[in-house]
Amino acid sequence: MGLTKTYKDGSTPVVAIIGAGFSGLCAAIRLQTQLNLHTYTMFELEPELGGTWFANSYPGCACDVASINYQFSFEPNYEWSHRFAPQPEIWAYLRRVAKKYNLHEKIQFRTEIVHVEWNQDRQKWVLDYINLATNEKGVLEADIVFSGMGPLRIPQIPKQFENFEGPMWHTAQWNHSIDLTNKRVAVVGSGASNKLIHRLPRAIASFMAWTYRFIQIRDKALRAKLTPDYEMGCRRIVISSNYFPALAKKNVNVHTETITAVKGNSLMLKDGSVQEVDALVLATGFKVQEMIPPKFVIGKDGVDLIGAWGKNPSTFYGVTSSHTPNMFFLLGPNTGLGHNSVLFMIETQVEYAIKAMSYMMENNLSTIQVTEKACNDFVTDLDEKMKDKVWSSTCQSWYQNDEGRVTALWWGSCSQYSRRMKNFHPQCFINTPRKV
């Protein structure tokens, strides 16, 4: 059977899409192409679309997933210049796709959603927003909300670095106005822990990583610093051919000691050494566990979504929760990947939401709300399957909350997720008929 594309009176839901990165753009395109729905508005905080691929423009920024997998399945690009595409090409790809589907006219740029609340009487979401360019405030009532804000969005900036008196910025907020030529630059943090070819047995991959490190790093002391003391894969694996050679250069020093204090332009390390630098670059990651701020989403019965979740989000396959009728999360809790392209997950989640909306229109429903039992069953099954995964080991990563529970990743393969999300699950939802 095909998709139902309108209510019986010929109307379509009003949809709000928060974010204009890969997630938001995918939602908008599939609403148009799958449901012929144009009654939607996108809100984007930045002056341009692209999400993380607009915000992150640091030197050498590129994707760690092969280009052929890091594109929309319905918009293949045959002109990638690299196996792992650089940021400018990915951003250009997104702008090109947005232009093809006339999405710019549907996006309110430089507009921040400051509050989202469910109105039970009207059976609608009320979104308060502000235009950052004009300070003009506004309100939108929406039947459906897609949250495409993304987990890699809020920079993690440790407070100890606030005392640094020189130029300082996070990699996601790169300052292109400062020339770093002949400057002493400290880069704090690194996501390039090890490199390998995907899908090899762990023992073989570890041996290959050791061999690669041995060949490229001849200095024993440096090689020891660059050898992880945790199991391969428990943190994100990054593929690179120039990382080790860069660290082996004569003008690069690698320090693994903890930074205990920052005074003026100096960094004090745990071993007693002091490093004076001209500029500080923070590669300290993102607040993945805080992608939705407290009291930002107020769901049914006045429930603060984050207050109800606490440190352990409870969702139905990361797509919706029992507190949020008619709201769909894209790349929500436990749907990130440590082994493949998240674009597959985004498309799968959008397709699921499309089927849910079609079900609503076919059955003349104003709301669908997943049951608490369905969410609990999903979380219980997920935690059980996650027990023997490398991501649940004792090493700390952004995959885990501060209690060590994995809240960012899906436990299995993409095909295992896809099979579970192939069809909408009406038996897991509570419905409210539309008022005549």
C-alpha positions, 0 to 999 in steps of 0.5 A: 500500500502507498502512503496516505498524504493528506487528512480526509479534509485534504489538509496536511500537518504543520511541521517544524524542523529544528536544524538544517544539517543533514538531519533537517535537510533529509526530513524536509526533502522526504516530506516533499518527495514522499508525502508531497508535504510543503507545510513545514518550516525549518529553523537554523541557528547559523547564517548558513545550512550545513550543521556540523559541516558549516560550523567545523571549518578547521584546517584539514577538516574531513569526514572519517566515513568513506564518501560513498557512504556519507551522502544521501542514498537518493542524491548520490555524488559521483565527483568526490575528490577523496575517499574521505571527503574534506569539509568544503566538499561536503558543505558544497554537496549539502548546498547543492542538494538544498538548492535542487529541492528549493529548501532555502526558501523554507529555512529561517536562518539565524533563528534560535528555538528557545522553547518547545512546549506541548499544548494539550488543549490544542494538541500542538507543539508551541515553539518560541523563537528569536531571530538573532539578527533582528532580535524579533521574537515569534511563535509557531504552532506545529502538529509535528516536530522533527528535532535535527539539532545533532549530538556534535553541536555544543562545544565542550570547553573545560572551565580551567582554560577560561584563564588563558590570556592569549587567543583561544578557540574550539575547533568547531569555532575556528578563528580564521582571522589569526595567522598561526605562522611561526606561533607556538600553538597548543592543541588540547585533546585528540580524537585520532587515537588509532587507525585501522581498516574497518571490519577486520577481527579486533586482534588483526586490526590491533596488530595492524595499528601497532605495525603502522605506528611502529613504521611511522614513529621510530622514536620509542618514547613518542611511540609509547605515548601514542599507544592507547592503554585501552581496548581498540574501538572503545573510543572512536576509531579515526583513519588517517595517513598523516597523523603519525608523521605530523606528530613526528615532526621536529617542531611538534611536541606531544604531552600526555600529562594532565594539565593542572592549571592555566596562568596567563599564556602558560599551561602547567602540567602534572609532571611539573613542566610549564608550556608557554604558548601563543595560542590555544586550540581546544579539540575537547569534543562536544557535550553529547550528553547535553544535546537537549538543554534542560527545560527546553522541551516540555512535553505532555502533562508539563513534563520536562523531557530532560528532567524525566530522562536524567542521565539515562534517556528513555526512547523508542529506538531513539526516535521518540519518547513517551513524553513527546507526542508527535515529536521525532528525534533524528540521531537521538539517544542510542542511534549514533554509530561507531562503525558506519555512516550515520546518514543511514540512521538518519534516513531510516529514522526519517522514513519511520517518521514519514510512515507514522505521519501517513498512519496519522492522516489515514486514521484521522489522528491528531496525535500519536504517542509511544507507550512507556512500556515500549520505551522501557522494553527498548532500553532494557533490550539495548542495555542487555545487548550492549553489555558485551560490546567494546563501547561498554568497557571501562575506558571513558568516551563520549559514547557513555554518560558519567555513570559509564552507561552507553547512551550515544550508540546503537548496539548492532549493525545498520541492517539490524536497526533497519529491520526493526524500523522497516514498518511503523508499530501502531501497537506501541502507540496511543492515539488521539482522534482529530476533533471534528 
